[in-house]
Amino acid sequence: MHYDLEMLLRGAWKAPSAQDLQKEIADLSEAEKDTIRKVVDHIVISGMHDLLFALQEEADSEGSIRVLVDKSEVAKNSDGIHGEIFGDEGWIARFSEYKK
């Protein structure tokens, strides 16, 4: 996702569907582009958290949504999977190419 955003901010996409947006972005200052990066980062992290929170709630209430890895329900292997993305040892710090 961040790769896509950086390509868009640089005006590097060749796809016709990206051209109008890239033209609008081209005149933004670096400070404005940094604000866009922060907004997108916030939206993606919030979306990840909300999805994982919903999976945790489903697991805790024996709901119908399950995510299985090697036949093991991932949310049941955690006491709060939605929090595992945060912190120095969280998923973002460990796996993201685009750390804050």
Secondary structure by P-SEA (a helix, b strand, c coil): caaaaaaaaacccccccaaaaaaaaccccaaaaaaaaaaaaaaaaaaaaaaaaaaaaaaaacccbbbbcccccccccccccccccccccccccccccccc
